[in-house]
Amino acid sequence: MRAGRNGCHRRDAFMFGRVGGMTLAAKVGYGVACGLAAITLVASGIASYGEQVLGGIGGGIGLGGPQTGAMNILVMGLESRTDYQGNILPAGLLAAMHAGSVQGVENGVGGQDTNTLILIHIFAGGQKAVGFSIPRNDYVNFPHSYDGQSQGMIDQAYGLAYAQSLNGSSLSDKGRYTKANQAGQAAAVDTVEAVTGQPVDHFFEMNLAGFYQLAQLMPGNGIYVCLKSWNGGENLHDANSGFDQPGPGYHFLHADQALAFVRERDNLPNGDIDRTRRQQAVIDYVIWKLDHNGVLSDLPVLTSLMTAAKQYIITDSGWNLLDFATEMRALTGSHLQFETLPIKGYATIYPGGEAEDINTVDVSAIQSEVKKAFTDSSSSDASAKPASKPKPKAAAPSYPAAATVVDVYNANGIGGLAGDAMTALVGEGYTQGQTGDSPTQQTATQVLYGSGAAAKANAAKIAAQFGVTAQASAAVSAGTAEVVIGTSTPTLPSALAGGSGGSGGSAPSAQPSAQASLPGNATSVQQASSNDDTNTPLHVASTAKYGIPCVY
């Protein structure tokens, strides 16, 4: 057993170093609980308020997933100390979050890694849901090379693609950070799909500032937890995080101890794995609290939460949360079951000569377990009545794909990208037009359209897959949509690459294996013990007090 995963190697010190007695990880865990709860607020009969509280959320790449029925949702929590426009967070906010200083961020402290990744499957009808937390240190092959790196910890994919996009963009481009985040979103989605073998239909993303602001707005100013004792109570006291409780059982934790609870890992039986379980328990409590505190039926309070949330939440551009309202109650109380992706063991690697602790994984075993959990009909409550659907909106005019000719030009510089995009679009039914390389590179990916209602409507659909907005152009022929792939799109979007199959059973298109081999100089290679609960799922009984499990 690698008890506590002690040791302060480079990545831990840099990304999660102690600042003012707390770490960023503390805010990430508690904040993502608030964020996930915020996105489920329509679960208990507030669909009639939906337009007011949910309008305006979006802004990410398009995935093209279904709006109702079975689907997979990826929850991403960024550890960023900047906003989505690349601005360093104000000094006062950084200090309040114990996240360092403006000068520290200017000197490289922090990053854009997804230190929280949870893949949630909603069963058809919204009766049940199961979520897999993905340990941030899982060592995998990336489906594409990001910023020159083809393997690493799974949480690094977003940040590497983000950096790659910024390096290839103009300093004068006002949208460069939006495109960098979109590149990160695509990388994270593609990597999770490659590792789990499941398509991602929609995603929900929140940054550090959002975590903090929503945590501040949560009712009660604290959380209940249920603690188990390990090794004579060693897990109940931790100098590094400041966590200190008198014994096992139920405890109400005010903000400082709540953050310490989520931060602690050194004195836990399974280190980061048990910290992941603590995150899951906090999410369970926050959702339970919202459901039992009148928030879901209190429009002023709900509107306040969602007004704050909309400043910090990004979802994929094609996700209509109002249409999704019928599925939302799967994310409340006992309807939601959490598990953690299994790991094989641990190792220490030395990229650039600096030590990094990682989890070793068996990708085949992960894909088998996730597939079983996401397709197990016994997890679905077939006897329950489906939730009532909101009133349908008038359908927008629809035009067949074949009615629009598509031209694709590569202004990216990456060979073959235009041809791959054309193949994918023709596969969707569009009529093949011209394909070629642009004589000059450009940063922005554009979707332009000529005259004609069909061209306009279909261009909007294509643009959503690239995470951009279609624009009319007099230079484009009538009935034609023109795609110009810029450097902000280093790889095909997940939807075009075959990654959004609707989670009805079809997996993403074939990609290089996500199974990574350890470097030859890896040390401290250990297998996870069979009796230490490393890979034991976390279950919450329907009668559990405060809707929470007991954890270490």
Secondary structure by P-SEA (a helix, b strand, c coil): cccccccccccccccccccccccaaaaaaaaaaaaaaaaaccccccccccccccccccccccccccccccbbbbbbbbccccccccccccaaaaaaaccccaaaaaaccccccccbbbbbbbcccccbbbbbbccccbbbbbcccccccccccccaaaaaaaaaaaaaccccccaaaaaaaaaaaaaaaaaaaaaaccccccbbbbcaaaaaaaaaacccccbbbbbbbccccccccccccccccccccbbbbcaaaaaaaaacccccccaaaaaaaaaaaaaaaaaaaaacccccccaaaaaaaaaaaaaccccccccccccccccccccccccbbbbcccccccbbbbcccbbbbbbbbcaaaaaaaaaaaaccccccccccccccccccccccbbbbcccbbbbbbbcccccaaaaaaaaaaaaacccccccccccccccbbbbbbcccaaaaaaaaaaaaaacbbbbbbccccccbbbbbbccccccccccccccccccccccccccccccccccccccccccccccccccbbbbbcccccccccccc
